[in-house]
Amino acid sequence: MLFTKNNGLLASLLLSPMPAFAGQLNQANTVWVLTSTALVLFMTIPGLSLFYAGLVRSKNVLSVLMQCFAITCLVSILWLAGVYSFIFTDGGDLQKIIGSASKVFLPDINTGTLTGDIPETVYFMFQMTFAIITPALIVGAFAERMKFSAMLWFSGLWLVIVYLPICHWMWGGGWLADLGAMDFAGGIVIHVNAGIAALVSALVLGNRKGFPTTAMPPHNMTMVVTGAGMLWVGWFGFNAGSTLTADGHAGMTMLVTHIGAASGSLTWMAIEWKRFGKPSVLGIVTGMVAGLGTITPASGFVGPFGALVIGVTAGIVCFYATQYVKRTLKIDDSLDVFPVHGVGGVTGSLLTGVFASAGLGGMGLAEGVSIFHQVSIQALAIIVTIAWSAVFSYLILKGLDKWLGLRVTADEEVQGLDTVLHEETGYLDL
């Protein structure tokens, strides 16, 4: 173990804030980002995996767990093979559009290489966990009906064609960043991006057999709540870890993240209680996820009051979006990825431009930038992301459908993907 009674001085040094100098390692920041990296990976495995697995029917529980696990492995290798490099390096004349191949397979990275004041290996890992969870979120839209092979190809191609450029434009020094678009931890890059891809996936694949007339309730709510709790805890690494610093900024980001989750959760519960007569466990945890997704783009820019308003707004907007997509449009986005993450990401990204204002308790907008101007920039970044994700997600899906076929047969769907695709069952009595 690192911390023992004989190395209290080391522990004190690691846990105490240290001044950062160019080219000098900051141990406190490094420890915090290492911890945050583990928390964000914890969000996908096991958090999102259990959350999604509990929401599907028992005959498909292993298929969802398998998809999340396989995506984690696939994205990790693709990240090393070039995705990280083309996002987070200087692309020279093409910098506003794409990075370079200079860090493909990390040829010049060693234990002393820094990004800012933390090891680049730590930064590489931290950003990789964001890339992992983004295509994993999309799994919820096509759960219970996509072939495993098609899912793997879609996830890999989508990461390279859709996630990579949008992430570079926003976080890698691209043109959206130059415009002043604000997305602290992934409201646009992750939630809007994945939410739109989820909607397109649900439309291209079509509804599950029996939807919407046949009830398809979650098979294990205990698993759902367990996964949701892991997501809530892991999200502190997601948002507060994005400060890359162990200081008051990280503390404020963690606080507003928590307020957003709690207020979104209670708001969803209250609406459901009033509308249907009883509050549900599924409702309160879904409201929590909506609150977290919506506060994410704003988390490093707003104060507690802004977080409260954003969380309440998330509970209202995402609840009614879910009802509209399922009941009015009758689109089978199986686990509500678009109305919760997509709509939440749009809502939070727009409200970032409002509540980042110093007059509303935020950290302040750029000098000379009004709330209206910032919201306009936010809207442009959202529109660009929606268009890019929608068009290329559609093209990837249609291409794969012609080559491999996207969907299992009707009989295989009835039998369940666990048996059909993996020759296993999640429970012994099935």
TORKOL-4160 file (C-alpha; in steps of 0.2 Angstrom, whole numbers, padded with zeros to 4 digits, m for minus):
430
<pt num="1" X="0000" Y="0000" Z="0000"/>
<pt num="2" X="0006" Y="0018" Z="m0004"/>
<pt num="3" X="0000" Y="0026" Z="0012"/>
<pt num="4" X="0007" Y="0018" Z="0028"/>
<pt num="5" X="0012" Y="0025" Z="0046"/>
<pt num="6" X="0030" Y="0026" Z="0039"/>
<pt num="7" X="0027" Y="0037" Z="0024"/>
<pt num="8" X="0015" Y="0050" Z="0031"/>
<pt num="9" X="0026" Y="0064" Z="0024"/>
<pt num="10" X="0024" Y="0057" Z="0006"/>
<pt num="11" X="0005" Y="0056" Z="0009"/>
<pt num="12" X="0005" Y="0074" Z="0015"/>
<pt num="13" X="0015" Y="0080" Z="0000"/>
<pt num="14" X="0003" Y="0071" Z="m0012"/>
<pt num="15" X="m0013" Y="0077" Z="m0004"/>
<pt num="16" X="m0007" Y="0095" Z="m0001"/>
<pt num="17" X="m0009" Y="0108" Z="m0015"/>
<pt num="18" X="0007" Y="0112" Z="m0024"/>
<pt num="19" X="0011" Y="0127" Z="m0035"/>
<pt num="20" X="0012" Y="0122" Z="m0053"/>
<pt num="21" X="0027" Y="0128" Z="m0064"/>
<pt num="22" X="0029" Y="0125" Z="m0083"/>
<pt num="23" X="0037" Y="0108" Z="m0086"/>
<pt num="24" X="0036" Y="0103" Z="m0068"/>
<pt num="25" X="0025" Y="0088" Z="m0061"/>
<pt num="26" X="0011" Y="0093" Z="m0049"/>
<pt num="27" X="0008" Y="0078" Z="m0038"/>
<pt num="28" X="m0008" Y="0084" Z="m0031"/>
<pt num="29" X="m0016" Y="0086" Z="m0048"/>
<pt num="30" X="m0009" Y="0070" Z="m0054"/>
<pt num="31" X="m0017" Y="0060" Z="m0039"/>
<pt num="32" X="m0033" Y="0069" Z="m0042"/>
<pt num="33" X="m0033" Y="0065" Z="m0061"/>
<pt num="34" X="m0028" Y="0047" Z="m0058"/>
<pt num="35" X="m0043" Y="0045" Z="m0046"/>
<pt num="36" X="m0054" Y="0054" Z="m0058"/>
<pt num="37" X="m0049" Y="0042" Z="m0072"/>
<pt num="38" X="m0054" Y="0027" Z="m0062"/>
<pt num="39" X="m0070" Y="0035" Z="m0057"/>
<pt num="40" X="m0075" Y="0038" Z="m0075"/>
<pt num="41" X="m0070" Y="0021" Z="m0081"/>
<pt num="42" X="m0081" Y="0015" Z="m0066"/>
<pt num="43" X="m0095" Y="0024" Z="m0074"/>
<pt num="44" X="m0095" Y="0012" Z="m0089"/>
<pt num="45" X="m0089" Y="m0004" Z="m0081"/>
<pt num="46" X="m0098" Y="m0007" Z="m0070"/>
<pt num="47" X="m0110" Y="0008" Z="m0068"/>
<pt num="48" X="m0118" Y="0010" Z="m0085"/>
<pt num="49" X="m0117" Y="m0009" Z="m0089"/>
<pt num="50" X="m0127" Y="m0013" Z="m0074"/>
<pt num="51" X="m0139" Y="0002" Z="m0076"/>
<pt num="52" X="m0143" Y="m0004" Z="m0094"/>
<pt num="53" X="m0143" Y="m0022" Z="m0090"/>
<pt num="54" X="m0156" Y="m0020" Z="m0077"/>
<pt num="55" X="m0167" Y="m0010" Z="m0089"/>
<pt num="56" X="m0168" Y="m0024" Z="m0102"/>
<pt num="57" X="m0178" Y="m0040" Z="m0102"/>
<pt num="58" X="m0169" Y="m0055" Z="m0093"/>
<pt num="59" X="m0166" Y="m0064" Z="m0109"/>
<pt num="60" X="m0154" Y="m0049" Z="m0115"/>
<pt num="61" X="m0145" Y="m0045" Z="m0099"/>
<pt num="62" X="m0129" Y="m0053" Z="m0104"/>
<pt num="63" X="m0129" Y="m0045" Z="m0121"/>
<pt num="64" X="m0129" Y="m0027" Z="m0114"/>
<pt num="65" X="m0115" Y="m0031" Z="m0102"/>
<pt num="66" X="m0105" Y="m0039" Z="m0116"/>
<pt num="67" X="m0108" Y="m0024" Z="m0127"/>
<pt num="68" X="m0102" Y="m0012" Z="m0114"/>
<pt num="69" X="m0087" Y="m0023" Z="m0110"/>
<pt num="70" X="m0082" Y="m0025" Z="m0128"/>
<pt num="71" X="m0084" Y="m0007" Z="m0132"/>
<pt num="72" X="m0072" Y="m0003" Z="m0117"/>
<pt num="73" X="m0059" Y="m0014" Z="m0125"/>
<pt num="74" X="m0061" Y="m0009" Z="m0143"/>
<pt num="75" X="m0061" Y="0010" Z="m0139"/>
<pt num="76" X="m0045" Y="0008" Z="m0128"/>
<pt num="77" X="m0035" Y="0000" Z="m0143"/>
<pt num="78" X="m0042" Y="0013" Z="m0156"/>
<pt num="79" X="m0037" Y="0027" Z="m0144"/>
<pt num="80" X="m0019" Y="0021" Z="m0143"/>
<pt num="81" X="m0019" Y="0017" Z="m0162"/>
<pt num="82" X="m0022" Y="0035" Z="m0167"/>
<pt num="83" X="m0039" Y="0043" Z="m0161"/>
<pt num="84" X="m0030" Y="0052" Z="m0146"/>
<pt num="85" X="m0017" Y="0058" Z="m0158"/>
<pt num="86" X="m0029" Y="0066" Z="m0170"/>
<pt num="87" X="m0039" Y="0074" Z="m0157"/>
<pt num="88" X="m0025" Y="0081" Z="m0145"/>
<pt num="89" X="m0010" Y="0085" Z="m0156"/>
<pt num="90" X="m0006" Y="0101" Z="m0166"/>
<pt num="91" X="m0012" Y="0098" Z="m0184"/>
<pt num="92" X="m0002" Y="0112" Z="m0191"/>
<pt num="93" X="m0012" Y="0120" Z="m0206"/>
<pt num="94" X="m0026" Y="0108" Z="m0202"/>
<pt num="95" X="m0027" Y="0112" Z="m0184"/>
<pt num="96" X="m0044" Y="0119" Z="m0184"/>
<pt num="97" X="m0051" Y="0103" Z="m0192"/>
<pt num="98" X="m0040" Y="0089" Z="m0186"/>
<pt num="99" X="m0024" Y="0085" Z="m0176"/>
<pt num="100" X="m0009" Y="0075" Z="m0182"/>
<pt num="101" X="m0002" Y="0057" Z="m0182"/>
<pt num="102" X="0013" Y="0062" Z="m0171"/>
<pt num="103" X="0007" Y="0052" Z="m0156"/>
<pt num="104" X="0000" Y="0037" Z="m0165"/>
<pt num="105" X="0004" Y="0022" Z="m0153"/>
<pt num="106" X="0013" Y="0035" Z="m0141"/>
<pt num="107" X="0031" Y="0033" Z="m0149"/>
<pt num="108" X="0039" Y="0047" Z="m0138"/>
<pt num="109" X="0029" Y="0046" Z="m0122"/>
<pt num="110" X="0038" Y="0040" Z="m0106"/>
<pt num="111" X="0035" Y="0042" Z="m0088"/>
<pt num="112" X="0042" Y="0060" Z="m0088"/>
<pt num="113" X="0032" Y="0067" Z="m0102"/>
<pt num="114" X="0020" Y="0080" Z="m0096"/>
<pt num="115" X="0003" Y="0087" Z="m0102"/>
<pt num="116" X="0002" Y="0103" Z="m0092"/>
<pt num="117" X="0008" Y="0098" Z="m0075"/>
<pt num="118" X="0002" Y="0080" Z="m0075"/>
<pt num="119" X="0010" Y="0065" Z="m0084"/>
<pt num="120" X="0003" Y="0063" Z="m0102"/>
<pt num="121" X="0000" Y="0045" Z="m0099"/>
<pt num="122" X="m0013" Y="0050" Z="m0085"/>
<pt num="123" X="m0020" Y="0063" Z="m0097"/>
<pt num="124" X="m0021" Y="0050" Z="m0111"/>
<pt num="125" X="m0030" Y="0038" Z="m0099"/>
<pt num="126" X="m0042" Y="0051" Z="m0093"/>
<pt num="127" X="m0048" Y="0057" Z="m0110"/>
<pt num="128" X="m0049" Y="0039" Z="m0115"/>
<pt num="129" X="m0062" Y="0035" Z="m0102"/>
<pt num="130" X="m0073" Y="0049" Z="m0110"/>
<pt num="131" X="m0071" Y="0041" Z="m0127"/>
<pt num="132" X="m0076" Y="0024" Z="m0120"/>
<pt num="133" X="m0092" Y="0030" Z="m0112"/>
<pt num="134" X="m0099" Y="0039" Z="m0127"/>
<pt num="135" X="m0102" Y="0025" Z="m0139"/>
<pt num="136" X="m0107" Y="0014" Z="m0124"/>
<pt num="137" X="m0121" Y="0026" Z="m0121"/>
<pt num="138" X="m0128" Y="0023" Z="m0138"/>
<pt num="139" X="m0130" Y="0005" Z="m0134"/>
<pt num="140" X="m0146" Y="0009" Z="m0125"/>
<pt num="141" X="m0155" Y="0015" Z="m0141"/>
<pt num="142" X="m0153" Y="m0002" Z="m0150"/>
<pt num="143" X="m0153" Y="m0014" Z="m0135"/>
<pt num="144" X="m0161" Y="m0031" Z="m0138"/>
<pt num="145" X="m0160" Y="m0031" Z="m0157"/>
<pt num="146" X="m0143" Y="m0027" Z="m0164"/>
<pt num="147" X="m0131" Y="m0040" Z="m0170"/>
<pt num="148" X="m0115" Y="m0040" Z="m0159"/>
<pt num="149" X="m0104" Y="m0040" Z="m0174"/>
<pt num="150" X="m0113" Y="m0024" Z="m0181"/>
<pt num="151" X="m0112" Y="m0016" Z="m0164"/>
<pt num="152" X="m0093" Y="m0018" Z="m0164"/>
<pt num="153" X="m0091" Y="m0011" Z="m0181"/>
<pt num="154" X="m0103" Y="0003" Z="m0178"/>
<pt num="155" X="m0094" Y="0008" Z="m0162"/>
<pt num="156" X="m0077" Y="0008" Z="m0169"/>
<pt num="157" X="m0082" Y="0018" Z="m0185"/>
<pt num="158" X="m0092" Y="0030" Z="m0175"/>
<pt num="159" X="m0078" Y="0034" Z="m0163"/>
<pt num="160" X="m0066" Y="0038" Z="m0178"/>
<pt num="161" X="m0079" Y="0047" Z="m0190"/>
<pt num="162" X="m0090" Y="0056" Z="m0178"/>
<pt num="163" X="m0082" Y="0057" Z="m0160"/>
<pt num="164" X="m0065" Y="0061" Z="m0166"/>
<pt num="165" X="m0068" Y="0077" Z="m0176"/>
<pt num="166" X="m0081" Y="0084" Z="m0164"/>
<pt num="167" X="m0070" Y="0081" Z="m0149"/>
<pt num="168" X="m0055" Y="0089" Z="m0158"/>
<pt num="169" X="m0066" Y="0104" Z="m0163"/>
<pt num="170" X="m0071" Y="0107" Z="m0145"/>
<pt num="171" X="m0057" Y="0101" Z="m0134"/>
<pt num="172" X="m0042" Y="0099" Z="m0146"/>
<pt num="173" X="m0040" Y="0117" Z="m0151"/>
<pt num="174" X="m0052" Y="0116" Z="m0166"/>
<pt num="175" X="m0063" Y="0129" Z="m0174"/>
<pt num="176" X="m0078" Y="0127" Z="m0161"/>
<pt num="177" X="m0065" Y="0131" Z="m0147"/>
<pt num="178" X="m0059" Y="0146" Z="m0157"/>
<pt num="179" X="m0077" Y="0153" Z="m0158"/>
<pt num="180" X="m0078" Y="0152" Z="m0139"/>
<pt num="181" X="m0090" Y="0137" Z="m0137"/>
<pt num="182" X="m0091" Y="0131" Z="m0119"/>
<pt num="183" X="m0092" Y="0113" Z="m0115"/>
<pt num="184" X="m0083" Y="0109" Z="m0099"/>
<pt num="185" X="m0085" Y="0090" Z="m0098"/>
<pt num="186" X="m0095" Y="0084" Z="m0113"/>
<pt num="187" X="m0113" Y="0090" Z="m0114"/>
<pt num="188" X="m0110" Y="0093" Z="m0133"/>
<pt num="189" X="m0095" Y="0081" Z="m0137"/>
<pt num="190" X="m0103" Y="0067" Z="m0127"/>
<pt num="191" X="m0121" Y="0069" Z="m0123"/>
<pt num="192" X="m0128" Y="0078" Z="m0138"/>
<pt num="193" X="m0117" Y="0068" Z="m0149"/>
<pt num="194" X="m0122" Y="0051" Z="m0142"/>
<pt num="195" X="m0140" Y="0056" Z="m0140"/>
<pt num="196" X="m0142" Y="0060" Z="m0159"/>
<pt num="197" X="m0133" Y="0044" Z="m0164"/>
<pt num="198" X="m0145" Y="0035" Z="m0153"/>
<pt num="199" X="m0160" Y="0043" Z="m0161"/>
<pt num="200" X="m0154" Y="0039" Z="m0178"/>
<pt num="201" X="m0150" Y="0021" Z="m0173"/>
<pt num="202" X="m0167" Y="0018" Z="m0166"/>
<pt num="203" X="m0175" Y="0025" Z="m0182"/>
<pt num="204" X="m0164" Y="0015" Z="m0194"/>
<pt num="205" X="m0166" Y="m0002" Z="m0184"/>
<pt num="206" X="m0184" Y="0000" Z="m0181"/>
<pt num="207" X="m0194" Y="m0004" Z="m0165"/>
<pt num="208" X="m0192" Y="m0020" Z="m0155"/>
<pt num="209" X="m0205" Y="m0034" Z="m0159"/>
<pt num="210" X="m0220" Y="m0029" Z="m0149"/>
<pt num="211" X="m0216" Y="m0011" Z="m0146"/>
<pt num="212" X="m0226" Y="m0001" Z="m0141"/>
<pt num="213" X="m0241" Y="m0012" Z="m0137"/>
<pt num="214" X="m0231" Y="m0026" Z="m0127"/>
<pt num="215" X="m0225" Y="m0020" Z="m0110"/>
<pt num="216" X="m0206" Y="m0022" Z="m0109"/>
<pt num="217" X="m0202" Y="m0017" Z="m0091"/>
<pt num="218" X="m0185" Y="m0018" Z="m0083"/>
<pt num="219" X="m0181" Y="m0035" Z="m0077"/>
<pt num="220" X="m0170" Y="m0031" Z="m0062"/>
<pt num="221" X="m0173" Y="m0014" Z="m0054"/>
<pt num="222" X="m0160" Y="m0018" Z="m0040"/>
<pt num="223" X="m0147" Y="m0019" Z="m0054"/>
<pt num="224" X="m0154" Y="m0003" Z="m0061"/>
<pt num="225" X="m0152" Y="0007" Z="m0045"/>
<pt num="226" X="m0135" Y="0000" Z="m0041"/>
<pt num="227" X="m0129" Y="0005" Z="m0058"/>
<pt num="228" X="m0137" Y="0022" Z="m0056"/>
<pt num="229" X="m0128" Y="0025" Z="m0040"/>
<pt num="230" X="m0111" Y="0020" Z="m0048"/>
<pt num="231" X="m0115" Y="0033" Z="m0061"/>
<pt num="232" X="m0118" Y="0046" Z="m0049"/>
<pt num="233" X="m0102" Y="0043" Z="m0039"/>
<pt num="234" X="m0092" Y="0041" Z="m0055"/>
<pt num="235" X="m0099" Y="0057" Z="m0062"/>
<pt num="236" X="m0088" Y="0067" Z="m0050"/>
<pt num="237" X="m0073" Y="0061" Z="m0059"/>
<pt num="238" X="m0081" Y="0065" Z="m0075"/>
<pt num="239" X="m0085" Y="0083" Z="m0071"/>
<pt num="240" X="m0073" Y="0088" Z="m0057"/>
<pt num="241" X="m0059" Y="0078" Z="m0064"/>
<pt num="242" X="m0060" Y="0089" Z="m0080"/>
<pt num="243" X="m0053" Y="0103" Z="m0070"/>
<pt num="244" X="m0036" Y="0093" Z="m0070"/>
<pt num="245" X="m0033" Y="0102" Z="m0054"/>
<pt num="246" X="m0034" Y="0098" Z="m0035"/>
<pt num="247" X="m0041" Y="0115" Z="m0030"/>
<pt num="248" X="m0057" Y="0125" Z="m0027"/>
<pt num="249" X="m0062" Y="0124" Z="m0045"/>
<pt num="250" X="m0063" Y="0105" Z="m0043"/>
<pt num="251" X="m0073" Y="0107" Z="m0027"/>
<pt num="252" X="m0085" Y="0119" Z="m0035"/>
<pt num="253" X="m0087" Y="0108" Z="m0050"/>
<pt num="254" X="m0091" Y="0093" Z="m0039"/>
<pt num="255" X="m0104" Y="0103" Z="m0029"/>
<pt num="256" X="m0113" Y="0109" Z="m0044"/>
<pt num="257" X="m0113" Y="0092" Z="m0051"/>
<pt num="258" X="m0121" Y="0085" Z="m0036"/>
<pt num="259" X="m0134" Y="0099" Z="m0035"/>
<pt num="260" X="m0139" Y="0096" Z="m0053"/>
<pt num="261" X="m0141" Y="0077" Z="m0050"/>
<pt num="262" X="m0151" Y="0079" Z="m0034"/>
<pt num="263" X="m0163" Y="0093" Z="m0041"/>
<pt num="264" X="m0165" Y="0083" Z="m0058"/>
<pt num="265" X="m0170" Y="0068" Z="m0048"/>
<pt num="266" X="m0182" Y="0076" Z="m0036"/>
<pt num="267" X="m0190" Y="0086" Z="m0050"/>
<pt num="268" X="m0193" Y="0070" Z="m0061"/>
<pt num="269" X="m0200" Y="0061" Z="m0046"/>
<pt num="270" X="m0212" Y="0076" Z="m0042"/>
<pt num="271" X="m0219" Y="0077" Z="m0060"/>
<pt num="272" X="m0221" Y="0058" Z="m0061"/>
<pt num="273" X="m0230" Y="0057" Z="m0043"/>
<pt num="274" X="m0242" Y="0071" Z="m0048"/>
<pt num="275" X="m0245" Y="0064" Z="m0065"/>
<pt num="276" X="m0247" Y="0045" Z="m0061"/>
<pt num="277" X="m0251" Y="0045" Z="m0043"/>
<pt num="278" X="m0235" Y="0036" Z="m0037"/>
<pt num="279" X="m0217" Y="0040" Z="m0038"/>
<pt num="280" X="m0206" Y="0026" Z="m0046"/>
<pt num="281" X="m0189" Y="0020" Z="m0042"/>
<pt num="282" X="m0186" Y="0020" Z="m0061"/>
<pt num="283" X="m0191" Y="0038" Z="m0062"/>
<pt num="284" X="m0180" Y="0045" Z="m0048"/>
<pt num="285" X="m0165" Y="0037" Z="m0055"/>
<pt num="286" X="m0168" Y="0042" Z="m0073"/>
<pt num="287" X="m0171" Y="0060" Z="m0066"/>
<pt num="288" X="m0154" Y="0059" Z="m0058"/>
<pt num="289" X="m0145" Y="0054" Z="m0074"/>
<pt num="290" X="m0155" Y="0068" Z="m0083"/>
<pt num="291" X="m0148" Y="0080" Z="m0070"/>
<pt num="292" X="m0131" Y="0074" Z="m0072"/>
<pt num="293" X="m0130" Y="0074" Z="m0091"/>
<pt num="294" X="m0138" Y="0092" Z="m0091"/>
<pt num="295" X="m0126" Y="0100" Z="m0079"/>
<pt num="296" X="m0111" Y="0092" Z="m0087"/>
<pt num="297" X="m0107" Y="0105" Z="m0100"/>
<pt num="298" X="m0110" Y="0119" Z="m0087"/>
<pt num="299" X="m0101" Y="0111" Z="m0072"/>
<pt num="300" X="m0085" Y="0120" Z="m0073"/>
<pt num="301" X="m0093" Y="0137" Z="m0077"/>
<pt num="302" X="m0108" Y="0139" Z="m0065"/>
<pt num="303" X="m0112" Y="0141" Z="m0047"/>
<pt num="304" X="m0124" Y="0132" Z="m0035"/>
<pt num="305" X="m0139" Y="0143" Z="m0040"/>
<pt num="306" X="m0136" Y="0140" Z="m0059"/>
<pt num="307" X="m0134" Y="0121" Z="m0055"/>
<pt num="308" X="m0151" Y="0121" Z="m0046"/>
<pt num="309" X="m0160" Y="0129" Z="m0060"/>
<pt num="310" X="m0151" Y="0118" Z="m0073"/>
<pt num="311" X="m0156" Y="0102" Z="m0063"/>
<pt num="312" X="m0174" Y="0107" Z="m0061"/>
<pt num="313" X="m0175" Y="0111" Z="m0079"/>
<pt num="314" X="m0167" Y="0095" Z="m0084"/>
<pt num="315" X="m0180" Y="0085" Z="m0074"/>
<pt num="316" X="m0194" Y="0094" Z="m0082"/>
<pt num="317" X="m0188" Y="0094" Z="m0100"/>
<pt num="318" X="m0181" Y="0077" Z="m0101"/>
<pt num="319" X="m0197" Y="0069" Z="m0092"/>
<pt num="320" X="m0208" Y="0077" Z="m0106"/>
<pt num="321" X="m0196" Y="0073" Z="m0120"/>
<pt num="322" X="m0196" Y="0054" Z="m0114"/>
<pt num="323" X="m0215" Y="0054" Z="m0114"/>
<pt num="324" X="m0216" Y="0062" Z="m0131"/>
<pt num="325" X="m0203" Y="0051" Z="m0140"/>
<pt num="326" X="m0211" Y="0035" Z="m0133"/>
<pt num="327" X="m0229" Y="0039" Z="m0133"/>
<pt num="328" X="m0232" Y="0051" Z="m0146"/>
<pt num="329" X="m0218" Y="0048" Z="m0159"/>
<pt num="330" X="m0218" Y="0029" Z="m0154"/>
<pt num="331" X="m0199" Y="0028" Z="m0157"/>
<pt num="332" X="m0191" Y="0014" Z="m0148"/>
<pt num="333" X="m0176" Y="0022" Z="m0141"/>
<pt num="334" X="m0175" Y="0007" Z="m0129"/>
<pt num="335" X="m0167" Y="0015" Z="m0114"/>
<pt num="336" X="m0171" Y="0033" Z="m0118"/>
<pt num="337" X="m0154" Y="0039" Z="m0123"/>
<pt num="338" X="m0160" Y="0053" Z="m0134"/>
<pt num="339" X="m0173" Y="0061" Z="m0123"/>
<pt num="340" X="m0162" Y="0060" Z="m0107"/>
<pt num="341" X="m0144" Y="0062" Z="m0114"/>
<pt num="342" X="m0147" Y="0071" Z="m0131"/>
<pt num="343" X="m0161" Y="0083" Z="m0125"/>
<pt num="344" X="m0152" Y="0085" Z="m0108"/>
<pt num="345" X="m0136" Y="0089" Z="m0117"/>
<pt num="346" X="m0144" Y="0102" Z="m0128"/>
<pt num="347" X="m0153" Y="0110" Z="m0113"/>
<pt num="348" X="m0137" Y="0111" Z="m0102"/>
<pt num="349" X="m0126" Y="0117" Z="m0116"/>
<pt num="350" X="m0138" Y="0132" Z="m0120"/>
<pt num="351" X="m0140" Y="0136" Z="m0101"/>
<pt num="352" X="m0121" Y="0136" Z="m0099"/>
<pt num="353" X="m0121" Y="0152" Z="m0109"/>
<pt num="354" X="m0134" Y="0159" Z="m0097"/>
<pt num="355" X="m0128" Y="0154" Z="m0080"/>
<pt num="356" X="m0109" Y="0155" Z="m0083"/>
<pt num="357" X="m0112" Y="0174" Z="m0082"/>
<pt num="358" X="m0104" Y="0182" Z="m0066"/>
<pt num="359" X="m0120" Y="0191" Z="m0063"/>
<pt num="360" X="m0129" Y="0174" Z="m0060"/>
<pt num="361" X="m0116" Y="0167" Z="m0049"/>
<pt num="362" X="m0105" Y="0159" Z="m0063"/>
<pt num="363" X="m0087" Y="0161" Z="m0067"/>
<pt num="364" X="m0090" Y="0174" Z="m0080"/>
<pt num="365" X="m0090" Y="0175" Z="m0099"/>
<pt num="366" X="m0076" Y="0180" Z="m0110"/>
<pt num="367" X="m0073" Y="0199" Z="m0109"/>
<pt num="368" X="m0085" Y="0208" Z="m0120"/>
<pt num="369" X="m0096" Y="0193" Z="m0123"/>
<pt num="370" X="m0115" Y="0195" Z="m0118"/>
<pt num="371" X="m0126" Y="0181" Z="m0113"/>
<pt num="372" X="m0136" Y="0182" Z="m0129"/>
<pt num="373" X="m0119" Y="0181" Z="m0139"/>
<pt num="374" X="m0113" Y="0166" Z="m0129"/>
<pt num="375" X="m0130" Y="0157" Z="m0131"/>
<pt num="376" X="m0129" Y="0160" Z="m0150"/>
<pt num="377" X="m0112" Y="0152" Z="m0150"/>
<pt num="378" X="m0118" Y="0137" Z="m0140"/>
<pt num="379" X="m0133" Y="0135" Z="m0152"/>
<pt num="380" X="m0121" Y="0134" Z="m0167"/>
<pt num="381" X="m0110" Y="0121" Z="m0158"/>
<pt num="382" X="m0125" Y="0111" Z="m0155"/>
<pt num="383" X="m0132" Y="0112" Z="m0172"/>
<pt num="384" X="m0115" Y="0107" Z="m0180"/>
<pt num="385" X="m0114" Y="0092" Z="m0168"/>
<pt num="386" X="m0132" Y="0087" Z="m0172"/>
<pt num="387" X="m0129" Y="0088" Z="m0191"/>
<pt num="388" X="m0112" Y="0079" Z="m0191"/>
<pt num="389" X="m0118" Y="0065" Z="m0179"/>
<pt num="390" X="m0135" Y="0062" Z="m0188"/>
<pt num="391" X="m0128" Y="0062" Z="m0205"/>
<pt num="392" X="m0113" Y="0051" Z="m0202"/>
<pt num="393" X="m0121" Y="0039" Z="m0189"/>
<pt num="394" X="m0135" Y="0036" Z="m0203"/>
<pt num="395" X="m0122" Y="0033" Z="m0216"/>
<pt num="396" X="m0112" Y="0021" Z="m0205"/>
<pt num="397" X="m0128" Y="0011" Z="m0200"/>
<pt num="398" X="m0134" Y="0010" Z="m0218"/>
<pt num="399" X="m0117" Y="0004" Z="m0224"/>
<pt num="400" X="m0116" Y="m0009" Z="m0211"/>
<pt num="401" X="m0134" Y="m0015" Z="m0214"/>
<pt num="402" X="m0129" Y="m0018" Z="m0232"/>
<pt num="403" X="m0113" Y="m0027" Z="m0228"/>
<pt num="404" X="m0117" Y="m0037" Z="m0212"/>
<pt num="405" X="m0135" Y="m0034" Z="m0208"/>
<pt num="406" X="m0139" Y="m0024" Z="m0192"/>
<pt num="407" X="m0152" Y="m0033" Z="m0184"/>
<pt num="408" X="m0155" Y="m0051" Z="m0178"/>
<pt num="409" X="m0170" Y="m0060" Z="m0185"/>
<pt num="410" X="m0188" Y="m0059" Z="m0178"/>
<pt num="411" X="m0186" Y="m0077" Z="m0171"/>
<pt num="412" X="m0169" Y="m0073" Z="m0163"/>
<pt num="413" X="m0176" Y="m0057" Z="m0155"/>
<pt num="414" X="m0190" Y="m0067" Z="m0147"/>
<pt num="415" X="m0177" Y="m0080" Z="m0141"/>
<pt num="416" X="m0166" Y="m0067" Z="m0133"/>
<pt num="417" X="m0148" Y="m0061" Z="m0138"/>
<pt num="418" X="m0140" Y="m0069" Z="m0123"/>
<pt num="419" X="m0143" Y="m0087" Z="m0130"/>
<pt num="420" X="m0143" Y="m0082" Z="m0149"/>
<pt num="421" X="m0127" Y="m0072" Z="m0149"/>
<pt num="422" X="m0117" Y="m0079" Z="m0134"/>
<pt num="423" X="m0124" Y="m0096" Z="m0130"/>
<pt num="424" X="m0126" Y="m0091" Z="m0112"/>
<pt num="425" X="m0140" Y="m0085" Z="m0100"/>
<pt num="426" X="m0139" Y="m0073" Z="m0086"/>
<pt num="427" X="m0150" Y="m0083" Z="m0074"/>
<pt num="428" X="m0149" Y="m0102" Z="m0071"/>
<pt num="429" X="m0168" Y="m0104" Z="m0072"/>
<pt num="430" X="m0170" Y="m0098" Z="m0090"/>
